[in-house]
């Protein structure tokens, strides 16, 4: 199972939302570029970046920082937050060279955009984010309810040719209480062609093992942030000692 670390950027800083509320954020670093370098040194094979300001305001606000991260890294970058029209998506793919873009709100409000992106760039360049609260998809940075269930939305995306989704229950984001296994299986068992990345709630090795032990081929990856930043995995103690000995990298302060 591929583990993808998450860098959430808010006002140019590396932050994390708690329980899906923008008034409850955790601060991790003034320098998201340094955090990206740290994750790469720890041998992660892919990095996910979210422009939190873009997710709320509908347009990317941290483009220069994200561009620097993409220029610095030698692994694929997956990017979401504020991508709500074709021109923005095209600019991100062509100028930043990101591996995949993540569309959330626009997939609800403008399904035709998804079809156009699939035709222009192929399903491998596109991921649809499904954010849930109380069995309802939420949009605009988890603020508004879309009046559609996660399963119904997943089926709709499956039918129009989407091949990967990121699913998360936003009430679990930042609390490290574990993934919503029942919903993940519901989507996996009732769609045809979707691969699923689980996000939200991953707090420790036991949660990763829980997902891996399902042995469901559709559930092939997981995204994590808080548990990594707060060193919830034993192997991180070794990584940190090694990195502190490398004076070429200024490490962010972590708990």
TIMAR-777209 format. One record per residue (C-alpha): residue number from 1; y negated, x, z; residue in one letter. Coordinates in Angstrom, 2 decimals, decimal comma, padded with zeros to 5 digits, always signed. Layout:
# residues N
+-----+---------+---------+---------+----+
!   i !      yy !      xx !      zz ! aa !
+-----+---------+---------+---------+----+
! NUM !       Y !       X !       Z !  A !
...
+-----+---------+---------+---------+----+
# end
This chain:
# residues 255
+-----+---------+---------+---------+----+
!   i !      yy !      xx !      zz ! aa !
+-----+---------+---------+---------+----+
!   1 ! +000,00 ! +000,00 ! +000,00 !  X !
!   2 ! -003,33 ! +001,45 ! -001,09 !  X !
!   3 ! -005,88 ! +001,75 ! +001,74 !  X !
!   4 ! -009,48 ! +001,46 ! +000,55 !  X !
!   5 ! -012,29 ! +002,43 ! +002,95 !  X !
!   6 ! -015,44 ! +000,29 ! +002,81 !  X !
!   7 ! -019,05 ! +001,43 ! +002,85 !  X !
!   8 ! -021,42 ! -001,48 ! +003,49 !  X !
!   9 ! -025,04 ! -000,61 ! +002,77 !  X !
!  10 ! -027,93 ! -002,52 ! +004,36 !  X !
!  11 ! -031,51 ! -001,25 ! +004,03 !  X !
!  12 ! -030,20 ! +002,10 ! +002,85 !  X !
!  13 ! -027,97 ! +002,61 ! +005,90 !  X !
!  14 ! -024,24 ! +002,35 ! +006,47 !  X !
!  15 ! -023,70 ! -000,83 ! +008,49 !  X !
!  16 ! -021,01 ! -003,36 ! +009,33 !  X !
!  17 ! -021,22 ! -007,11 ! +009,86 !  X !
!  18 ! -019,58 ! -008,68 ! +012,89 !  X !
!  19 ! -017,83 ! -012,04 ! +012,40 !  X !
!  20 ! -019,69 ! -012,53 ! +009,11 !  X !
!  21 ! -023,15 ! -012,84 ! +010,67 !  X !
!  22 ! -026,06 ! -010,81 ! +009,36 !  X !
!  23 ! -027,76 ! -010,92 ! +012,75 !  X !
!  24 ! -024,72 ! -009,12 ! +014,21 !  X !
!  25 ! -024,40 ! -005,72 ! +012,59 !  X !
!  26 ! -022,91 ! -002,41 ! +013,62 !  X !
!  27 ! -024,76 ! +000,77 ! +012,67 !  X !
!  28 ! -022,73 ! +003,79 ! +011,57 !  X !
!  29 ! -024,87 ! +006,24 ! +009,63 !  X !
!  30 ! -028,29 ! +006,82 ! +008,08 !  X !
!  31 ! -026,58 ! +008,43 ! +005,10 !  X !
!  32 ! -023,97 ! +006,43 ! +003,14 !  X !
!  33 ! -023,53 ! +009,38 ! +000,77 !  X !
!  34 ! -022,32 ! +011,56 ! +003,65 !  X !
!  35 ! -019,91 ! +008,82 ! +004,72 !  X !
!  36 ! -018,53 ! +008,65 ! +001,17 !  X !
!  37 ! -017,96 ! +012,42 ! +001,20 !  X !
!  38 ! -016,22 ! +012,12 ! +004,56 !  X !
!  39 ! -013,79 ! +009,50 ! +003,27 !  X !
!  40 ! -013,06 ! +011,59 ! +000,20 !  X !
!  41 ! -012,31 ! +014,66 ! +002,34 !  X !
!  42 ! -009,83 ! +012,49 ! +004,21 !  X !
!  43 ! -008,05 ! +012,03 ! +000,86 !  X !
!  44 ! -008,72 ! +008,36 ! +000,22 !  X !
!  45 ! -008,02 ! +007,56 ! -003,43 !  X !
!  46 ! -010,60 ! +004,81 ! -003,93 !  X !
!  47 ! -013,85 ! +003,76 ! -002,21 !  X !
!  48 ! -015,34 ! +000,29 ! -001,97 !  X !
!  49 ! -019,11 ! -000,14 ! -001,68 !  X !
!  50 ! -020,91 ! -003,37 ! -000,82 !  X !
!  51 ! -024,65 ! -003,81 ! -001,28 !  X !
!  52 ! -025,18 ! -006,21 ! +001,63 !  X !
!  53 ! -028,81 ! -006,83 ! +000,68 !  X !
!  54 ! -027,73 ! -007,72 ! -002,83 !  X !
!  55 ! -025,07 ! -010,11 ! -001,53 !  X !
!  56 ! -027,75 ! -012,15 ! +000,24 !  X !
!  57 ! -030,70 ! -011,78 ! -002,13 !  X !
!  58 ! -028,82 ! -011,97 ! -005,42 !  X !
!  59 ! -029,85 ! -008,59 ! -006,84 !  X !
!  60 ! -028,85 ! -005,06 ! -006,00 !  X !
!  61 ! -031,25 ! -003,39 ! -003,59 !  X !
!  62 ! -029,52 ! -000,06 ! -002,98 !  X !
!  63 ! -028,89 ! +001,05 ! -006,57 !  X !
!  64 ! -030,21 ! +004,66 ! -006,18 !  X !
!  65 ! -027,97 ! +005,37 ! -003,17 !  X !
!  66 ! -024,95 ! +003,84 ! -004,86 !  X !
!  67 ! -025,66 ! +005,87 ! -007,99 !  X !
!  68 ! -025,68 ! +009,06 ! -005,94 !  X !
!  69 ! -022,35 ! +008,13 ! -004,32 !  X !
!  70 ! -020,77 ! +007,48 ! -007,73 !  X !
!  71 ! -022,13 ! +010,78 ! -009,04 !  X !
!  72 ! -020,80 ! +012,67 ! -006,03 !  X !
!  73 ! -017,25 ! +011,29 ! -005,81 !  X !
!  74 ! -014,28 ! +012,21 ! -007,98 !  X !
!  75 ! -012,31 ! +009,04 ! -007,19 !  X !
!  76 ! -012,74 ! +005,46 ! -008,44 !  X !
!  77 ! -015,52 ! +003,38 ! -006,90 !  X !
!  78 ! -015,29 ! -000,38 ! -006,53 !  X !
!  79 ! -018,67 ! -002,09 ! -006,15 !  X !
!  80 ! -019,81 ! -005,55 ! -005,06 !  X !
!  81 ! -022,90 ! -007,33 ! -003,75 !  X !
!  82 ! -025,60 ! -008,98 ! -005,87 !  X !
!  83 ! -023,79 ! -008,86 ! -009,23 !  X !
!  84 ! -024,60 ! -012,31 ! -010,56 !  X !
!  85 ! -025,38 ! -011,94 ! -014,24 !  X !
!  86 ! -023,94 ! -010,20 ! -017,29 !  X !
!  87 ! -026,75 ! -007,65 ! -017,73 !  X !
!  88 ! -026,42 ! -006,43 ! -014,13 !  X !
!  89 ! -022,65 ! -006,14 ! -014,46 !  X !
!  90 ! -022,96 ! -004,25 ! -017,75 !  X !
!  91 ! -025,55 ! -001,86 ! -016,28 !  X !
!  92 ! -023,36 ! -001,10 ! -013,30 !  X !
!  93 ! -020,25 ! -000,47 ! -015,37 !  X !
!  94 ! -021,99 ! +001,62 ! -018,02 !  X !
!  95 ! -024,64 ! +003,47 ! -015,99 !  X !
!  96 ! -022,78 ! +003,99 ! -012,74 !  X !
!  97 ! -019,34 ! +004,29 ! -014,23 !  X !
!  98 ! -017,71 ! +002,28 ! -011,46 !  X !
!  99 ! -014,02 ! +001,59 ! -011,75 !  X !
! 100 ! -014,29 ! -002,10 ! -010,88 !  X !
! 101 ! -017,01 ! -004,59 ! -010,06 !  X !
! 102 ! -016,53 ! -007,36 ! -007,52 !  X !
! 103 ! -017,97 ! -010,79 ! -008,25 !  X !
! 104 ! -018,17 ! -013,35 ! -005,46 !  X !
! 105 ! -020,92 ! -015,95 ! -005,50 !  X !
! 106 ! -021,36 ! -015,91 ! -009,29 !  X !
! 107 ! -017,68 ! -016,69 ! -009,81 !  X !
! 108 ! -018,38 ! -020,01 ! -008,08 !  X !
! 109 ! -021,77 ! -020,80 ! -009,58 !  X !
! 110 ! -021,12 ! -019,48 ! -013,09 !  X !
! 111 ! -017,41 ! -019,31 ! -014,04 !  X !
! 112 ! -018,51 ! -018,68 ! -017,62 !  X !
! 113 ! -019,79 ! -015,28 ! -016,50 !  X !
! 114 ! -016,28 ! -014,35 ! -015,41 !  X !
! 115 ! -014,86 ! -015,33 ! -018,79 !  X !
! 116 ! -017,53 ! -013,30 ! -020,58 !  X !
! 117 ! -016,90 ! -010,24 ! -018,43 !  X !
! 118 ! -013,15 ! -010,51 ! -018,98 !  X !
! 119 ! -013,69 ! -010,64 ! -022,74 !  X !
! 120 ! -016,16 ! -007,75 ! -022,75 !  X !
! 121 ! -014,58 ! -005,34 ! -020,27 !  X !
! 122 ! -010,95 ! -006,49 ! -019,71 !  X !
! 123 ! -009,40 ! -007,79 ! -016,46 !  X !
! 124 ! -008,95 ! -004,25 ! -015,10 !  X !
! 125 ! -012,72 ! -003,87 ! -014,58 !  X !
! 126 ! -013,22 ! -007,09 ! -012,64 !  X !
! 127 ! -012,27 ! -008,30 ! -009,16 !  X !
! 128 ! -013,20 ! -011,69 ! -007,74 !  X !
! 129 ! -014,00 ! -011,81 ! -004,05 !  X !
! 130 ! -012,81 ! -014,86 ! -002,13 !  X !
! 131 ! -014,54 ! -015,13 ! +001,24 !  X !
! 132 ! -013,29 ! -017,90 ! +003,52 !  X !
! 133 ! -014,59 ! -019,67 ! +006,56 !  X !
! 134 ! -012,57 ! -022,60 ! +007,95 !  X !
! 135 ! -010,58 ! -023,07 ! +004,72 !  X !
! 136 ! -013,75 ! -023,21 ! +002,64 !  X !
! 137 ! -015,06 ! -020,55 ! +000,28 !  X !
! 138 ! -018,48 ! -019,24 ! +001,36 !  X !
! 139 ! -021,14 ! -017,69 ! -000,89 !  X !
! 140 ! -024,51 ! -015,90 ! -000,80 !  X !
! 141 ! -023,44 ! -013,36 ! +001,77 !  X !
! 142 ! -021,22 ! -015,87 ! +003,60 !  X !
! 143 ! -024,13 ! -018,24 ! +004,25 !  X !
! 144 ! -023,36 ! -021,30 ! +002,10 !  X !
! 145 ! -020,20 ! -023,38 ! +001,77 !  X !
! 146 ! -018,91 ! -023,89 ! -001,77 !  X !
! 147 ! -016,77 ! -026,97 ! -001,00 !  X !
! 148 ! -013,60 ! -025,50 ! -002,47 !  X !
! 149 ! -010,57 ! -024,12 ! -000,66 !  X !
! 150 ! -009,54 ! -020,48 ! -001,11 !  X !
! 151 ! -006,28 ! -021,52 ! -002,74 !  X !
! 152 ! -007,95 ! -023,88 ! -005,24 !  X !
! 153 ! -010,48 ! -021,20 ! -006,13 !  X !
! 154 ! -007,76 ! -018,56 ! -006,50 !  X !
! 155 ! -005,80 ! -020,85 ! -008,84 !  X !
! 156 ! -008,92 ! -021,44 ! -010,93 !  X !
! 157 ! -009,54 ! -017,70 ! -011,28 !  X !
! 158 ! -005,87 ! -017,11 ! -012,09 !  X !
! 159 ! -006,02 ! -019,70 ! -014,86 !  X !
! 160 ! -009,06 ! -018,14 ! -016,59 !  X !
! 161 ! -007,53 ! -014,66 ! -016,65 !  X !
! 162 ! -008,61 ! -012,86 ! -013,47 !  X !
! 163 ! -005,90 ! -010,48 ! -012,35 !  X !
! 164 ! -007,14 ! -009,26 ! -008,94 !  X !
! 165 ! -008,88 ! -010,86 ! -005,99 !  X !
! 166 ! -010,13 ! -009,59 ! -002,64 !  X !
! 167 ! -009,44 ! -012,14 ! +000,05 !  X !
! 168 ! -010,96 ! -012,16 ! +003,53 !  X !
! 169 ! -011,54 ! -014,61 ! +006,33 !  X !
! 170 ! -015,13 ! -013,74 ! +007,26 !  X !
! 171 ! -014,65 ! -014,80 ! +010,88 !  X !
! 172 ! -012,27 ! -011,83 ! +011,23 !  X !
! 173 ! -014,64 ! -009,28 ! +009,71 !  X !
! 174 ! -015,55 ! -006,67 ! +012,30 !  X !
! 175 ! -013,29 ! -007,97 ! +015,07 !  X !
! 176 ! -010,13 ! -006,00 ! +014,17 !  X !
! 177 ! -007,97 ! -008,99 ! +015,16 !  X !
! 178 ! -005,64 ! -008,76 ! +012,18 !  X !
! 179 ! -005,47 ! -010,26 ! +008,69 !  X !
! 180 ! -004,98 ! -013,96 ! +007,95 !  X !
! 181 ! -001,33 ! -013,61 ! +006,92 !  X !
! 182 ! -000,70 ! -017,31 ! +006,32 !  X !
! 183 ! -003,56 ! -017,62 ! +003,85 !  X !
! 184 ! -002,64 ! -014,42 ! +002,05 !  X !
! 185 ! +000,91 ! -015,69 ! +001,55 !  X !
! 186 ! -000,32 ! -019,13 ! +000,53 !  X !
! 187 ! -002,37 ! -017,60 ! -002,26 !  X !
! 188 ! +000,31 ! -015,10 ! -003,26 !  X !
! 189 ! +003,05 ! -017,73 ! -003,43 !  X !
! 190 ! +001,02 ! -020,31 ! -005,34 !  X !
! 191 ! -000,60 ! -018,23 ! -008,07 !  X !
! 192 ! +001,00 ! -016,65 ! -011,12 !  X !
! 193 ! -000,67 ! -013,38 ! -012,02 !  X !
! 194 ! -003,00 ! -012,39 ! -009,20 !  X !
! 195 ! -002,81 ! -009,14 ! -007,28 !  X !
! 196 ! -004,39 ! -009,43 ! -003,85 !  X !
! 197 ! -006,37 ! -006,97 ! -001,78 !  X !
! 198 ! -006,54 ! -007,99 ! +001,86 !  X !
! 199 ! -009,85 ! -007,43 ! +003,69 !  X !
! 200 ! -011,21 ! -008,38 ! +007,09 !  X !
! 201 ! -009,59 ! -007,93 ! +010,47 !  X !
! 202 ! -007,56 ! -004,76 ! +009,91 !  X !
! 203 ! -007,78 ! -002,98 ! +013,24 !  X !
! 204 ! -004,90 ! -000,53 ! +013,55 !  X !
! 205 ! -001,62 ! +000,77 ! +012,15 !  X !
! 206 ! +000,31 ! -002,30 ! +013,31 !  X !
! 207 ! -001,82 ! -004,52 ! +011,06 !  X !
! 208 ! -001,10 ! -002,30 ! +008,07 !  X !
! 209 ! +002,60 ! -002,37 ! +008,88 !  X !
! 210 ! +002,46 ! -006,16 ! +009,21 !  X !
! 211 ! +001,17 ! -006,41 ! +005,64 !  X !
! 212 ! +003,58 ! -003,81 ! +004,29 !  X !
! 213 ! +006,56 ! -005,49 ! +005,96 !  X !
! 214 ! +005,86 ! -008,69 ! +004,03 !  X !
! 215 ! +007,16 ! -006,81 ! +000,97 !  X !
! 216 ! +005,23 ! -009,13 ! -001,28 !  X !
! 217 ! +004,45 ! -007,30 ! -004,55 !  X !
! 218 ! +001,24 ! -009,27 ! -005,00 !  X !
! 219 ! -000,20 ! -007,89 ! -001,74 !  X !
! 220 ! -000,66 ! -004,28 ! -002,75 !  X !
! 221 ! -003,84 ! -003,01 ! -001,08 !  X !
! 222 ! -006,11 ! -003,36 ! +001,91 !  X !
! 223 ! -009,78 ! -002,68 ! +002,62 !  X !
! 224 ! -010,95 ! -001,37 ! +006,00 !  X !
! 225 ! -014,18 ! -000,28 ! +007,61 !  X !
! 226 ! -014,75 ! -000,74 ! +011,35 !  X !
! 227 ! -011,30 ! +000,49 ! +012,35 !  X !
! 228 ! -011,86 ! +003,68 ! +010,36 !  X !
! 229 ! -015,39 ! +004,27 ! +011,60 !  X !
! 230 ! -014,27 ! +003,85 ! +015,20 !  X !
! 231 ! -011,23 ! +006,11 ! +014,82 !  X !
! 232 ! -008,50 ! +003,58 ! +015,53 !  X !
! 233 ! -005,81 ! +005,63 ! +013,78 !  X !
! 234 ! -004,19 ! +008,67 ! +015,49 !  X !
! 235 ! -004,34 ! +010,78 ! +012,32 !  X !
! 236 ! -008,13 ! +010,61 ! +012,40 !  X !
! 237 ! -008,32 ! +012,96 ! +015,39 !  X !
! 238 ! -006,82 ! +015,68 ! +013,20 !  X !
! 239 ! -009,16 ! +014,86 ! +010,33 !  X !
! 240 ! -012,22 ! +014,99 ! +012,55 !  X !
! 241 ! -011,32 ! +018,37 ! +014,07 !  X !
! 242 ! -010,79 ! +019,79 ! +010,59 !  X !
! 243 ! -014,06 ! +018,39 ! +009,27 !  X !
! 244 ! -016,13 ! +019,61 ! +012,20 !  X !
! 245 ! -014,96 ! +023,12 ! +011,40 !  X !
! 246 ! -016,39 ! +022,73 ! +007,89 !  X !
! 247 ! -020,09 ! +023,42 ! +008,20 !  X !
! 248 ! -020,66 ! +022,42 ! +004,58 !  X !
! 249 ! -020,43 ! +018,75 ! +005,53 !  X !
! 250 ! -022,78 ! +017,04 ! +007,93 !  X !
! 251 ! -020,71 ! +014,36 ! +009,61 !  X !
! 252 ! -022,05 ! +010,95 ! +010,56 !  X !
! 253 ! -021,90 ! +010,05 ! +014,22 !  X !
! 254 ! -018,88 ! +007,91 ! +014,99 !  X !
! 255 ! -017,59 ! +006,46 ! +018,22 !  X !
+-----+---------+---------+---------+----+
# end
